[in-house]
Every structure is written in structure tokens, then in C-alpha cells.
Amino acid sequence: MKIGKLVQRNISAIFEYCETQNRAEFARLQDKYYSKETFDINYPFCRPIAKISGADRVRYWQNEYQALGIPIRVTSQWFNPPTSKSLFLFRAYMIKHKIEFDDSPFLATEEPQKTSSSKTRGRYKASAIGNGQNAVFRYILGQLGDEQFSAQDWQQVVEDFGNCCAYCGAKGELVMDHIIPINKQFLGEHRLGNLAPACRGCNSKKASNDFRAFLSDDPARISTIESHMAKNEYTPIGDHKKLKMVLENAHREIRQLADRYVSLAEIILQEDEDQESPAINS
């Protein structure tokens, strides 16, 4: 399904939101600058039919809608990734305004785009796009909120755990571990209350598992860690479907962006080869 189809499926929900919750939004959706910033489109999201010029009629779908008693049409000028970021922005808009929408048909029919970068698959020890995607997930989750803490604050946490591993009690070299894993499954954050000292063995074994599952046979340590989280006023995000949707959008866009720049890089290299060819042949 193209993004235009996704938009069309949700037009009525947007106008219902304008009529019942935010009448001012209807006026904003008629502004081309707002529409560009909000959806990355070059025409107003919608226009009263009476104000659509003859030259612009082809820029709007023929379906007519009613909003605040005004007959309107919605622009058809939507472009699919990787040439546009409209898909991500449209989903973000619906989430921000708490408008119920269903994009499962889009996701079910969305196929991975084939680009020249596909030939890198299977290269032994080549950098995987998943590494970049995971790094972005960690960055997003690590930047949420306005909490600040210093190296001294972290050292205090280590001391609170008796300069021992929070999971097994071992002394020696300790590393910083995220109690709730900082990934798109568990949605842990880089906050002081979500950090605990760990020996390298426990840090490796726990990996991306929840600390309660990792310490299932040690309720005392689970209680100690929960007390640490409460002391530092850390409340885990939990299973937040809308936040996970945002991260899924980031997951797709990172791959599309990477593939786009691989293609651009190959085009540049090919142009260099074409420029050098005459000299070689002569």
C-alpha cells in the first residue's frame, strides 16, 4: 500500500478530530507552511473546494469531505520513502494528536526496497545495519527526559551496592549495566535509577534480558535493585505500544536512509570511473 492510501484511510478520523476536539487545527491544515513542516508535503493538507484553482485541481483527490460545514478536498501529493519522510511524519502526527488509526495493512504489504546495497548481504564480517539501528534506539531512549547526573553520582550508585556486582555480589572490575535493557523490547532508559554495577560475567550473561528473569532465583537481590530504582525515582516505561511504534518507524527509516546513501556513493564512484575511462582507453 502506498502512503497515499494510508492517508486516505484516515482522512475522516482527522477531520472528526478537528470538529470535535481542535477546530483550530482545521485552519492549520489549510496552511502550506504548516503542512510542509508537519507532513513534508508541498501543498496544504486540505483546501476548501471553492478555493482550489483550476491549475491545482490535479494536486487534490477528487473525493469530497465535509469539515466544520465546509466542502473540502485533500492533497494527493504524497511521496513514499526514501524520497520523502512523510510516512514517519504522518504516523507521528496521528500519535501526537491521539487520533486512532490503523496502518496494519500498510505494514503487511510493505516490502523491503531493493537497492544496490543489497549486494553487500552475505559479506563476511561486514557491518550490519542492525548495529546502526540499535545505536539509534539506544540514543533515543537515552535522551528521554531532562534528568542529569555526573560521574560522581554514578560512583555513589556503585558504593550503594557495596562496590559489588548488583547481580552476584562479586567484587573487582565493575561495568555500568542497564537494569531494564535499553532496547525496543524493554524500553529501558539511561537514567541513574536504571543503572547498576555489574561484573563482566553477569553483564555478558544478562545481556538484553530483564533483571527479574535473570535473577529469578534470588528475590533478595531483586528487592535490592527495586529499592535502588525507587530511591532514584525511576519508573520503567513498560510495554508502551505507541513508543514502540515510533521506534519501529526509526528502524525502517534508518535502513532506507543507509540504502539511499549507499546508492549515492556508488553513483559518485561510477561517475569517477566513467571520467577516467577515456584516458585509460587512449
C-alpha positions, 0 to 999 in steps of 0.5 A: 500500500502506498502512503497515499492510501494510508492517508486516505484511510484516515482522512475522516478520523482527522477531520472528526478530530478537528470538529470535535476536539481542535477546530483550530487545527482545521485552519492549520491544515489549510496552511502550506507552511504548516503542512510542509513542516508537519507532513513534508508535503508541498501543498496544504493538507486540505483546501476548501473546494471553492478555493482550489484553482483550476491549475491545482485541481490535479494536486487534490483527490477528487473525493469530497469531505465535509469539515466544520460545514465546509466542502473540502478536498485533500492533497494527493501529493504524497511521496513514499520513502526514501524520497520523502519522510512523510510516512514517519511524519504522518504516523507521528502526527496521528500519535501526537494528536491521539487520533486512532488509526490503523496502518496494519495493512500498510505494514503487511504489504510493505516490502523491503526496497531493493537497492544496490546495497543489497549486494553487500548481504552475505559479506563476511564480517561486514557491518550490519545495519542492525548495529546502526539501528540499535545505536539509534534506539539506544540514543533515543531512549537515552535522551528521554527526559531532562534528568542529569547526573555526573560521574560522581553520582554514578560512583555513589550508585556503585558504593550503594551496592557495596562496590559489588556486582548488583547481580552476584555480589562479586567484587573487582572490575565493575561495568555500568549495566542497564537494569531494564535493557535499553532496547525496543523490547524493554524500553529501558532508559539511561537514567541513574535509577536504571543503572547498576554495577555489574561484573563482566560475567553477569553483564555478558550473561544478562545481556538484553534480558530483564533483571527479574528473569535473570535473577529469578532465583534470588528475590533478595537481590531483586528487592535490592535493585527495586529499592535502588530504582525507587530511591532514584525515582525511576519508573520503567516505561513498560510495554508502551505500544505507541513508543514502540511504534515510533521506534519501529518507524526509526528502524525502517527509516534508518535502513532506507536512509543507509540504502539511499546513501549507499546508492549515492556513493556508488553513483559518485564512484561510477561517475569517477570511473566513467571520467577516467575511462577515456584516458585509460582507453587512449 
